[in-house]
Each structure stands twice: as C-alpha cells, then as structure tokens.
Amino acid sequence: MPTDRLIGWLATLVITAIAFVIRLVHLGRPGYIVFDETYYAKDAWSLLKHGYERNWPDNANTVLASGRTPTLQDSAEFIVHPPVGKWLIAGGEQLFGMNSFGWRFSSLVFGSLLILITIRLVRRVSRSTMIGCIAGLLLTVDGLSFVMSRIALLDIFLAFFIVAGVACLAADRDWFRGRLADHLVRIGKPDLGQDYGPLVLFRPWRLLAGLMFGLAVGTKWNAMYVIAAFCLLALAWDVGARRLAGAGRRSARAIISDGVPAFVSVVVVAAIVYVASWTNWFVTAGGYDRQWGAENPEARTTRTFGEAIASFLHYQRDIYNFHTGDYINHQTHTYNANPAGWLVIARTIGIDAVNDIKPGTDGCHATGENCLRVISGIGTPVLWWGAVIALVVALILWVGGRDWRFGIPIVGVLSAWLPWFQYTDRPQFFFYAITIIPFSAMAVALCLGLLIGPKPQTPQQQRRRMIGGVVAGAFVALVAVNFAYIYPVLTDQLLPYSKWLARMWFRGWI
C-alpha cells in the first residue's frame, strides 16, 4: 500500500468536500417534487411519522409546493422497493423538514460519500493515491452522479452501498493475503509446500461487506446481481492467494473451505440485514400486507412460519410480481432507455422541465425565442465515451494480461448492466446506470495510471512519464470542461432555447 497515508486521506477529504460543495449549491431548487421524488420523498416522510408507507391525498404535490405538509391517509400504500433508501431520505427530512432541501439532503451526503469510497477503493487496488484521486475527480464531474446526488431517488444510496461492499471485499483480499504471509513467517517456510494452509473463518472485512451489501439490497433488489458476481470474484481471489502461497492443487479446496464461510459472512449476513431493514413494518400493524397472515391462517406459510413471517413473504412476492408482471411489462414511458445504449448515453432522462418561458418573464432576456429550465440526467459525455475504451482495455488486461486489478471494474460494470437486458419489456431508465459509473471511472483511472507509468528511474522514463502525465491531465481537464458546459442543463438554470438545444447533441437527449 502507499506510504502517504496522511496525504492520501487529506486528498480524499478535499475532493469529497469539493464534490459536496458543488452539489450543495441551490440544492433545494426547484422547490417542489420532481420526477420519482413523488414516491420516495413522501414515502420517507410517512416512514418517519408512522413507521410504514401510507397513501397521500391526490393534491399532495401541490400542497407541498406551497410550503405546507398534507395530512396522510389512513390506508397503507403498496410500495415496490425496500425501506433503507427511504429511511435515509427521512433523515434529511427530520433535520430540515418536509421541503425540497430536506428530502434531497441525504442524497447529497451519500453522493459525496460515493466519491470518497471510490477514491479509497481505487487507491487500494492501484496502490496509488494519485490514481485514486483521479477516479474521484472524474466521478465528481460526472453529470449523472451530480444529478443523482441532488434528487430524492434511491439509486444514489444503492450505488454507495454497492461500491462500499466491493471496497470491503478488496480490503479483505489484502487482509487474507497478509494472514497467509504471517502464517508462513510463523512456520518458518517460504511456501505452503502443497499444503492447503490455515483455515481463516473470521474475516472482519467480509462481515462488513455483508452489512454493506445487505443495505444495498435493502435499497433496491438489483444489488443481488452485483453481490453474486463479486462473491464469485472474491472466491477466485482466495483460490489464487492459496495457489500463490504454495498450496498447489489443494488451493481448489478454497471453493468449499473458504467459500462456505464467505457465503455465511456475506450472503447470510446480507440477508439478515435485509430482513432487519423491515423492522418498522414488523413492529407496526398498518403496513401493506401486514395482516395477510392473520387473514389467511390456513395458508402453508402461515402454518409453517407464523403470521408475521407469512405476511412478509407474501409482501415480497407481491413486490416481485410487480417488477416482473404484466402490469409493468405493458407500461410505456417517454424516457424509456434500452440498456444497450447506456454506456454511450444513447437516451438521457428528463428530471424536470419548465418550457416556453416568455421573454421578459422569469429573467428571460432572449431575443426572438423563449427560454426554459431543465434538469436532465445525463452523464458527462467525454467521461462515458472514454470509459467505453477504458473498459475494453481493462477487459484485455484482466483476461489476457491476468491483471487482477482490472477485474473489479469489469465485473462491476457487467453485473450492474447486463441483468437489465432480461427486463427490456418494461420501461427502463438511464439513471439506473448510476451503479455503473463508479466502476467506469475506476477503469479510466487505472488506464490513465498505466499511461502515466511508474516512478521514473532513467531520463527516458522520466520523459515518458511526463508525456503520459500531460495526456492524462488533459483528459481529466477535458472531462471537467465538458461537465461545465452541460452544467446549466443539470441544475435547472435559465437558458434560451437555442443554448439548450446546443447542449442536446443527439435526438435521444431531448
């Protein structure tokens, strides 16, 4: 690991603070519910006040926009996502009230923490504070990450917990190899000599990974695909570590001997955390489906598990049926974005728009055209397009070059992206890709690290490193300039129609 521990943390905190500040500016604008905030901001308030989600009156959004809080109805609302993200949104509402700043504040915090944890993950994997900071800077000026950090949706929390879980597994990789090395020192041998080596049952980083992954699934179910993929990757790391230590063919035993404890530490712990995240639903009586077990005493699940667990399992089935059933599969949406186009930003997402602002009103001083205000969920194009190239390079270096470091961004992107292709019958949105961009930024940073090269030992290497550094710096600067250019359409700024259209480079962005 790098020896600049203090500088590493200072640099991490400075970049995180910068990200926090630029996301904080006008956080409460617009001062009303936008897009899917209509679900999560209101569900969060209901959780805070009643412990479960209740229905709201039809005019709730209008009342909230006027600065008042409507009275919730007594009936339970059917919700389609677990409660963790909504509880986090509720934290901001508890601090600042049921207003646009309050329901967006937690997204700001966790969007900034996503940058912090990405820096630390990339620093650990690359063994370079500089490369970790490059990844953090790129994520700081990504348009999609920026927008998702400023609205009350669940996906920014999902992205944080996923990356945090992966960071824990990467830390466990180093920790476990350290334990194997310590074992060899204790027995006074250079390698295991075809022996399997010590069985390490307690691995704290894996327990922490289980906690993070459990919170991820407790935010949105699609985290399960990422968990499965990285559990397999971590198991491969265990086999490789024992083989490197000299276990030879016996290293394959790690699939069972290390795999079973890993399953308990990560998957079982995640499942426990997931169920625990529903605690308020269990301890209250009015939640949706809460009384299903009592109303169906003859059901097999009720007889087997009791009323509460039977109700819970029935609710989970209802949620699953919603996400995969005929209702959602027959829906359409203007901003439907096929996942095949996510990596190249083929279709963006419109978060909010106020169109046809006449000259002389709301500060519009355009001549011969109207103005508008929009919030578009759009990734910074230079970063996303550059990431496609970086991911191809990463795949080659991981598979062909057997460089383990590049496996993390590849597995991260693929596990967060490919599962969506089985659900193309239902509407999908570009903002789902927020779980992809931290790994894409990681791939770019690792590739830029290769371009910069190691510390020079000769004048020729010094010249090469200088050129590589200039190219890498120019790319980061270009991403920042690109972000500054699209900034007005990320932040609800007033723009003449022509200037807005100049930023809409493709029809799919409108």
Secondary structure, DSSP 8 states (H G I E B T S, - for coil): --S-HHHHHHHHHHHHHHHHHHHHTTTT-S-S--TTHHHHHHHHHHHHHHSS-B---TTHHHHHHTT------SSB---SS-SHHHHHHHHHHHHH-SSHHHHHHHHHHHHHHHHHHHHHHHHHHHT-HHHHHHHHHHHHT-HHHHHHTSS--SHHHHHHHHHHHHHHHHHHHHHHHHHHHHHHHHHT-SS-TT---------HHHHHHHHHHHHHHTT-TTHHHHHHHHHHHHHHHHHHHHHHTT-GGGGGGHHHHTHHHHIIIIIIHHHHHHHHTTHHHHH-S-STTTTHHHH-TTSHHHHHH-HHHHHHHHHHHHHHHHHHSHHHHT---TT---GGGGGGT-S-EEEEEEEEE-TTSTT---SSS-EEEEEEE---HHHHHHHHHHHHHHHIIIIIS--GGGHHHHHHHHHHHGGGGGGTTS---GGGGGGTHHHHHHHHHHHHHHHH-S--SSHHHHHHHHHHHHHHHHHHHHHHHHHHHHHHHHTT-EEEHHHHHHH--SGGG-
